[in-house]
Amino acid sequence: MSKYFKEAEFKRCSPACSIEDMDAGFLALLDAVRERAGIPLVLNSAYRSPAWEIRQGRTGTGAHTLGLAVDIRCNTNQNRYKIVAAALACGITRIGIAKTYIHLDASKAHAQRVIWDYYA
Protein backbone atom coordinates (compact mmCIF):
# COMPACT_ATOMS: atom_id res chain seq x y z
CA MET A 1 0.00 0.00 0.00
CA SER A 2 2.96 2.34 0.63
CA LYS A 3 6.56 2.21 -0.55
CA TYR A 4 8.02 3.83 2.58
CA PHE A 5 5.45 3.57 5.37
CA LYS A 6 4.69 0.32 7.19
CA GLU A 7 1.94 -0.71 9.59
CA ALA A 8 4.29 -0.65 12.59
CA GLU A 9 4.89 3.09 12.11
CA PHE A 10 1.18 3.80 12.45
CA LYS A 11 0.95 1.63 15.57
CA ARG A 12 3.68 3.84 17.15
CA CYS A 13 1.76 7.05 16.41
CA SER A 14 -0.04 8.96 19.13
CA PRO A 15 -2.77 7.88 19.17
CA ALA A 16 -2.01 4.51 17.63
CA CYS A 17 -3.78 3.81 14.36
CA SER A 18 -3.54 1.55 11.32
CA ILE A 19 -2.23 2.19 7.84
CA GLU A 20 -5.72 1.09 6.75
CA ASP A 21 -7.15 4.22 8.43
CA MET A 22 -5.26 6.40 5.97
CA ASP A 23 -6.46 7.56 2.56
CA ALA A 24 -4.62 5.54 -0.11
CA GLY A 25 -4.09 8.58 -2.34
CA PHE A 26 -2.62 10.53 0.56
CA LEU A 27 -0.21 7.67 1.32
CA ALA A 28 0.96 7.78 -2.30
CA LEU A 29 1.46 11.53 -1.93
CA LEU A 30 3.51 10.97 1.25
CA ASP A 31 5.64 8.45 -0.61
CA ALA A 32 6.32 11.14 -3.24
CA VAL A 33 7.22 13.67 -0.52
CA ARG A 34 9.58 11.14 1.10
CA GLU A 35 11.21 10.40 -2.26
CA ARG A 36 11.72 14.08 -3.06
CA ALA A 37 12.89 15.06 0.46
CA GLY A 38 15.48 12.28 0.44
CA ILE A 39 15.19 11.71 4.18
CA PRO A 40 13.11 9.32 6.30
CA LEU A 41 9.78 10.76 7.42
CA VAL A 42 9.09 9.58 10.98
CA LEU A 43 5.43 9.82 11.89
CA ASN A 44 4.38 11.23 15.26
CA SER A 45 0.67 11.22 14.48
CA ALA A 46 -1.55 10.11 11.61
CA TYR A 47 -5.23 9.10 11.75
CA ARG A 48 -7.16 10.30 14.80
CA SER A 49 -10.78 9.37 15.41
CA PRO A 50 -13.31 12.18 15.76
CA ALA A 51 -13.99 11.03 19.34
CA TRP A 52 -10.28 11.24 20.21
CA GLU A 53 -10.06 14.72 18.72
CA ILE A 54 -13.11 15.90 20.68
CA ARG A 55 -11.59 14.56 23.92
CA GLN A 56 -8.56 16.76 23.16
CA GLY A 57 -10.80 19.83 22.93
CA ARG A 58 -10.88 19.96 19.13
CA THR A 59 -13.82 19.92 16.72
CA GLY A 60 -13.45 16.32 15.59
CA THR A 61 -13.55 17.39 11.95
CA GLY A 62 -9.86 17.98 11.22
CA ALA A 63 -7.86 16.43 8.39
CA HIS A 64 -6.45 13.74 10.71
CA THR A 65 -10.00 12.36 11.13
CA LEU A 66 -10.20 11.90 7.36
CA GLY A 67 -6.94 9.96 7.07
CA LEU A 68 -5.54 12.91 5.13
CA ALA A 69 -2.97 14.29 7.60
CA VAL A 70 0.23 13.36 9.38
CA ASP A 71 2.61 15.01 11.81
CA ILE A 72 6.23 14.25 10.89
CA ARG A 73 8.99 14.45 13.49
CA CYS A 74 11.43 17.22 12.62
CA ASN A 75 14.10 18.72 14.87
CA THR A 76 16.47 20.50 12.47
CA ASN A 77 16.11 23.51 10.22
CA GLN A 78 17.70 21.63 7.31
CA ASN A 79 15.19 18.77 7.52
CA ARG A 80 12.32 21.23 8.04
CA TYR A 81 13.29 22.89 4.76
CA LYS A 82 13.61 19.55 2.94
CA ILE A 83 10.17 18.39 4.11
CA VAL A 84 8.38 21.66 3.36
CA ALA A 85 10.06 22.08 -0.04
CA ALA A 86 9.21 18.50 -1.00
CA ALA A 87 5.61 18.86 0.20
CA LEU A 88 5.10 22.04 -1.81
CA ALA A 89 6.71 20.49 -4.90
CA CYS A 90 4.34 17.51 -4.58
CA GLY A 91 1.29 19.75 -4.41
CA ILE A 92 0.52 19.76 -0.69
CA THR A 93 -1.09 23.10 0.10
CA ARG A 94 -1.76 22.69 3.84
CA ILE A 95 1.32 22.77 6.08
CA GLY A 96 1.74 23.41 9.79
CA ILE A 97 5.16 24.08 11.31
CA ALA A 98 5.95 23.33 14.94
CA LYS A 99 9.19 23.25 16.90
CA THR A 100 9.48 19.44 16.70
CA TYR A 101 7.21 18.41 13.83
CA ILE A 102 5.72 19.32 10.46
CA HIS A 103 2.01 18.80 9.81
CA LEU A 104 1.11 17.88 6.23
CA ASP A 105 -2.42 17.36 4.99
CA ALA A 106 -4.38 17.08 1.78
CA SER A 107 -7.89 17.82 2.99
CA LYS A 108 -9.99 19.60 0.38
CA ALA A 109 -12.63 20.32 3.08
CA HIS A 110 -10.33 22.87 4.75
CA ALA A 111 -8.67 26.13 3.64
CA GLN A 112 -6.11 25.72 0.86
CA ARG A 113 -2.72 27.34 0.20
CA VAL A 114 -2.01 27.90 3.90
CA ILE A 115 1.03 27.50 6.13
CA TRP A 116 0.59 28.02 9.85
CA ASP A 117 2.69 27.63 12.96
CA TYR A 118 2.13 26.17 16.41
CA TYR A 119 4.50 28.52 18.23
CA ALA A 120 1.93 30.52 20.22
N, C-alpha and C positions, 0 to 999 in steps of 0.2 A: 504494500500500500504506500510506502514511503521509502525512498532511497537511503535517507540519512537518519530518520527517526524510528525508534523501535518502541514496542509496547512498554518495556521496562522504564523508559524515560517518562512516560505519562503516569506510571504508577508512583514515581518519585515526586511528581508535582504536588503542589499544595493548593487546593486539595487534590488528592489522588484521583486520576481519571483513567480512561482507556483511549487508545488510539482510535477506537471505533466511535468515540464521542465526537471526533473531529470531522469537519467537512473535508471530503476527499480532495476537492479542488484547492482548498486552502493548504492542505498538506503538500500538494504538488508545488504550490507557490512558495512554501517554506523551503522545499528542496532546492528550488531555483535561487532563493536568497542565500542559502547555505553554500551552494556551488559558487555563486558570484562573490560572496564575502571571503571565501577561502579559509574560513575558520570554523571550528565546531560551534554549533548553537546549542547551548545547554538550557533546557527549559526549566523555569521556576514554577510556572503556572500555565495551564492550558484550559481545557473545558472546566467550567464551573456551573453547577446546577442553579436554576433560578432561586430555589430555596436557600442554597448556601449563600448566594449573593445577598439575599434579603436579610439573612442572619448577620451579615457583615455591615448592614446599614445601607446597602445599595438598592437600586430599583429592581434588580432581577431581570433586567432586559438588555444588559450589556452584550458586547460582541463575544465575550467568553461563553455566555450561555447558548450561543448559536454554533459553537465549535469553530469560530472564525477569528480567534485571537489567542496569542501566546505572550508570555513575559519571558524574555531571554536574559539569562544572567550576563552581566557586563560590568566589569570593574576597571577598565582602562579607556582612556580617551581614544587611543588608536583603534581598539575593537569597536567602540561606540561608533566611530566614523565608518568603519568597514560595514557594520550591520545596517546603519541608516542609509549609506550610499547604495548598498546592494538592494535594500528594500525599495527605495525610490526607483532604482533602475528596473526593478521587477514589477513596478506598477502599484505598490502598496501606498495608499494615500492617507492612512491613519496610523500615526506613530506617537507614542508617548515615551518620554525620556526621564528616567529616574537615576538616582545616584548609583544604584547597583543592578539595574536592569533596563531593558528596552522593551516596550510593549509594541507589538505589531498586530494589526487586524485588518480584515478585508470585509467588514460589514458594510453592506450597501444601505442598511436601515439607519445608519448614523451619519453625522456630518462628514463630508469628504474634503480632501486636501487640507488636512489639519495636522499640526505637530504641537503637542502640549508637553508640559513638564509636571513632575510630582514634587517639586522642591519646596513648595509652601508648607 
